[in-house]
Amino acid sequence: MKHIVVISQRAPYHHQSLKEALDLVLIFAAIDQEVSWLLEGDAVLALSAQQQPKLLGQKDFTKALKMLELYDIDSIYVCAESLAARGLDDTSLILEVKSAHAQDKQALLAQASQVVVL
């Protein structure tokens, strides 16, 4: 079994890149791959409880994020520095995640068989 790390770096509604990453994570899990998802940069905003995508004319896919548990995807990492830079912390997120600092991200990538960056 491969360990695949999907990295999201763009804002949640920027060209649907985060939705595509979510779909990819779910596909990998469905075909019995070990998958981890790392959100960094503006992608951490996707987990904010305060987002209002309807104001942007976008469909809210946060309910789909909560489906990750159904697929046994519990390796969701969020860049601690990215959270802090955007005034967020673990308690202001819609999902339970693992906070990752630079050394944690390096260790995660070192364990990966494949890395996909979106």
N, C-alpha and C positions, 0 to 999 in steps of 0.2 A: 504494500500500500504506500502510495506517495503522500508526502506531506506538502500541501500546496498552501502558500501564503498569498492572499490577495491584498494588495495595498491600494487604498483609496486616498486621494490627495485633494480632489476638487470639491467645491461647494456642492451641497446635495442636489441642487436643481440646475447645475451647469451642464447642459447638453445631456442630461439624464445619465451622467457617468456613474453616480452612486446607485441608481436603480439597476444599471447594467452590472455593477459589481455585486449587488445583492443577488441578482439572477445567477451570476456565475458561481457565487458561494453556494447557493442552493443546488445548482447542477452538480458541482463537485461532491457535495454531501450525498446527493441522491445516488451517485455512482460509487459510493463507499470509499471515498478518498478522505484522508484526514485533512481538514481545511481550517486555516486560521485566517481571520480578517483583521487587518490593521488599518485603522482610520487615523490619518494625520493631516496636518494643514487645515484647510477649510472644510474638509470632509467630516471633521468632528462635529460640525454644526448639525449634521443629520440626526444626531442623537439628543439634541437639545429639546427639552420639553416645551420650550417657548417658541418654537418655529410655527409659522403660519403660512404654509404653502399656497393656500387658496388666495391670499392677497397677491401672490405672484401669478395667479392663473394656472397653478400647477396642481396635480393630483397628489394627495397626501399618501405616501407609502410607508408611514411609520408603523401602521398596523402589520404590514408585511415583515418589518424588522422583528416584530415580536414572534413571528413564526419560526425564527431561527432555533428556538428551543425545541420545537417539534421535530426538527431534523438533527437533533443532538449537536448543534453547533454552539459550543460554549466557549470557544477560543476566540473571543472578540477583544481586540486590544485597541486602546486609544492612547495616542501620544500625549503624555502628561504636559509637555511643553506647549503643544498646540492648544490643549484645553485652557491652560493658564493664560496664554496670549489672547484668548477670546473671552476671558472672564468667566469660564465655566469650571466646574469640578465634577467629581464622580456623582455627587448627590443631585446634580441638576440634569441628569441624563435619563432617558426613557428606558434604558436597558442596563442590566448589570454587566459591567465590562472590567477588563483587567487594565490597569494603568501601566503604561510602558514608557520608561525613560530610555535614553540613547543606548545604554548597555543592554537593556531588555530587548530592544528592537534588533540589535546586532545578534544577540543570542537566538532570537526567533528566526532570523534570516539564515543563520548558520545551520539550523536544523532543517531547513526547507529543502525539499527535492526540486521544487519549482516555485518561482515567484512571478506573479502577474501584477503589473502596476496599471491602474486605471485613473 
